[in-house]
């Protein structure tokens, strides 16, 4: 079955072949991964969180050297000055698509981007947030569930996605918990126009993640992530480390500020120690599904192929059910 069967409104909006976006991941999603995803027919997205303006300019130049296909830039609203400066760079350098992090970029920024012809896709963790960014002028919305890696909200993808789809009038991208064709097809069934992949693309040759980061991801089980505010001050889902687990146990039992302060110091010391098991690494709950390092193109092509095969099997089941329903049941009068 042709992968083209999954051509959706998102493909037309963004000018891409396949409705798959790459999540912007600081420390993993550099120009090589962005270019690889775009070359494979999806949309690569450069991160800006944690980087300087000069670094963003260099990353855009490098991505353009690696691919002639379009790619986007993600802006995590880190305050008015940061958000505006990155938006201005995107406009100046002719970036066609901007995704925004799990904060609200605000109407002025959205309108500034749109006035320059930039498509804006905010990442949202709730229906209320989705409605707000749609009113601000979002061209599409990325509904990201609590299964995702990095900054997260509190609602899981399965209930969040259909509620956002029902609430807004723009295409919706599903994010959080996607790694294969089964998840991709499920997202489409729930009304999404595509998916965003993050954690699965960390384990690629093109990813900038360190060997230790990739190895920890390959070894992770389904229960080895947790949500903590210790990394950035906001809820972040990451691979659990001994120091992170200790801190979260103290926090959940209501430890006093002195105990928490000591746990924070222990965490910083553990990170500085350089031990692989203490390396703080954002990752989603699909970590337990990641068992190999494979090129981004192969991952995307397999998702589309497996989803097409699954759709065909489900279609065959539905046809068989309809045909069976037209037959006389066994034991009927002769």
N, C-alpha and C positions, 0 to 999 in steps of 0.2 A: 504494500500500500504506500502511495506517495506521501512523504512528510508534509507536502503542501496542503493536505486535508486539514491541517491545523492552522491555516492562514486565518487570522482573526482581525477584528477591528483595530487591535493594538498594532499589528503589522502595518496596516495602512497609515495609522497615525504617526508611527515612528519611522517608517520607511525601512523596515527590517524584514527578513525572510521568515524568521521563526519567532513566535511570541515568548521568548525567553530573555530575561534581563539578568545581568550579573549584579549582585549586590556589591555596593562599594565597601571595601574592607581595608582599613588602614593596616599596613603591615603585611598584606597579602595581595591586594588588588592593584598592582602597579601597571604600567604601560603594556608589558608583555601579555598579561592576562586579559586586559581590556581589549587589546588588538586581537588576541586569539578568539575571544567570544564573538567579537564583531565579524571576524573573518568566517566564523562558523555559522553566521546568519542571525545571531542574537544581537543584543546590545551590551557592549562593554561599558562600564561606568567607573570613572576615576574617583577616588576619594579625595577629600580636602581636609578632613579632620586630622589634626596633629601635624599638618604640613604648613610650610610658609607659602607666601604668594609666589616667590621665586621658584619653589619646588613645583607648584602647580603649573606654572608656565613651562618648566622643563618637561614635566610629565606629559602635558598636552602635545608639545613638540615631538617627544619621543613616540607617543602613540600614533601620531600622524605619520611618522617615518615608517612605522611598522604596518600600517593598514590604510587603505583608501576608503574603507567603509566608515560610516558614521559611528560615533560613540558619544557618551554623555559624561557629565560631571555631577558628582553628588555634593551638595552643600548642607552640612549639619549646622543648624542655627545655633551658633555659639555666642550670640550677642550681636547687636546691630552692626558694629564695625566689621566683625569677621564676615557676617553674612553678606553685607553689601559689597565688601571688597572682592569676595569670590564671585559674586554675581557679576560685577563689573568686568572681571577677567574673562568670565565665560562669554559675555557679550562682546568684549573687545576682540577675542580670539575666534569668534564665530562658532561657538559650541551650539549645536542645534537642540540639545535636550539636557535639562537639568532635573535631577531627582533631589529631594530634600530629605534631611534626616528626620528623626522622630520628634523634633520640635516644630513649631509653627513659624515658617519664614516671615509671615505677615503680608498683608495686602500690598504695601508699597514695593516690596521685593518681587513678589509675584507679578505685579503689574509692570514693573521695570523690565523684567525678563520677557514677558509676553509682548510688550511694546517693541522689543528688539527682535521679535519673531522666534523666541526660544520657547519650546514646549516645556511645561513644568509638571512634574509628577512627584507629589509629596508622599512620603511614607507615613502612614497613620496607624495607631494602635486601637482605635475605637470608632464607633459610628459617629459620635459627636464631633470628633476631630475631622472625620471624612467630610461631614456636612460643612464644616467651617472652611476647609481648604477648597472645596468645590465652589463655595460662595466667593472666595478670593480669586477664583479663575483657574483652578487646576485643570489641566487638559486630560489627565487620567490620575488614578489614585492607586497607590501600592498599599494594600491592607496587610499588615504584618502582625502575625500572631505571636504569642508568648513563647512558642517553640523556637523562635529564631535566635541566632547568635547575635551578640552585640546588645545595643540598647533595646529594651523590650517594654511592652505594656503588660497588662494583666489578663487579657482575653486570648484564648487559644484560637488558632487559625480556623478550625472547623466551624465553630459558631460565629466567628467574626466575619468571615468572608461572605456568606450569603446575606448577612445583615447589611453589610456595606453595599453589596451589589443591589439590594432592594432599595437602599436609601438614596443613592446618587444616580445621576444621569450621564456619567462619563465612564469610559472603560476602567475596569478594576483589575489590578495585577495582584496575584496571591503570593505572599511571602511568609516564610517560617514553616519548616517541616518538609521541604521538597528536595528529593534526591534522585528520583527515578521516574519512569514512565507512568507508574501507577499513581503517584502523587500528581503528576502533570494532568492526567486524564481526570482525576478526582476534582482538581481545581476548576477545570473547564465545566465539569458537571455541576459544580456549585455556582456557576455563573461568571467565573473569572475569564478575562480575555488573554491571560497568559500567567506565567510564574516568574518569580525572581529567585535565582540560585545564589547562595552565599557559601555556606559551609562546605558543600560538595566541591566547589571550585578551589578551595584552599589546597586540596590534595591533587594538584596538577603540576606538571613541570613548569608551566608558565607563571605560577603563583610565586610571589616574593616571600611567602612564609618561610621561616627558617626550617632546616631539616628536623630540628627538635619539635617544632610546632606541628609539622606534618606527621611525624612519628607518633606523637601523643594523640593526634586525631585518629590515626589508623588503629591505635591500641584501645581507644575509648569504647566503653560499653554504653548501653542505652540510658544508664543512670548517672553518667559521669559528667553532667553539667549542672551548674547551679546558677541562681540569680543573686547577684551581690551589688551593693552600692560602693564597695570598697575601691573599685578600679577607677571610676570617673566621678563618683558622687551621685550618679543616677543608676537605676537598675540595669545591669548588664548580665546577659547569660554568657558564661564562659566555662571552659573545662575546669573541673574542680581540682584544687591542689590541697595538700594538707593544711597549709596556712589559711587558705580561703575557707575551708570547712570549719576550722577552729574558730575563725572570726564569726561565721554565720551561726554556729552553735551558741556562742556567747550572746550575740545580738538577739537571737530568738528566745533565749531564756531571760532576757531583760537585764543583761549585765550593766553595771554602772559605767560611767564615762571613763573612769581610770582603767578598768579592765579592757574596755574597747580600745582605748589609746595604746595600751600595751600590746594588744593583738595586732593593731595596725603597724606598730613598730616591728613586731615579729614578722609580719607579712613582708614589709619592705626589706628586712634583713634576709629573709628567705629568697626573695627575688634577686637580690644582689649576690647571693651565694652562687648563682649560676647553675644550680641543680635543675636538671630537666623536669623533674616531677613538680617543681615549684614555679615553672614558667607560666605566667598568666596569659591565657590565650582565649579570645572570644570564639565561641562555637555554638551551634544550635543542637537541638535534641536529636537530629538525624545523625549525629556523630557516630553512633553505633552502626550505621549503615555504610559508613565509608571504610572500605577495606583495601583500597589500592590507590596508587598515584597514576592518573591517566590524563592524557591531553584533553583540554577543554573541548575541542572539536568532537572527540570520541564520546565524551559524556553527553553532549547535546544531541548528537546523532542517535545515540542509543536511547535516550529519553524519548525522542520522537518516534523511533522505530518500535520500541516496546509499547508505547501508548497506542500506536496505530494497530498493532497486533492485538492488544487487549480490547480496543474498541471493536475490532472485527469479531473477536470471540463473543463479546457481549451482544453485538448485533445478531450473531448467529443464534445465541440463546433466546433472544427476544423473538426472532422469527420462528424458532421451533416452538416457543410457548404459544405464539399466536396460531400457528398451524395446528398444534395439538388441541387448542381450545375449540377448534371448529369440528373436531371429530366427535362421534358418539362415544360416550363413556362406556367402558367395558361393563357387560351385564345388562345392557339396555334391552328393551323388548324387540323381538325379531318380527 
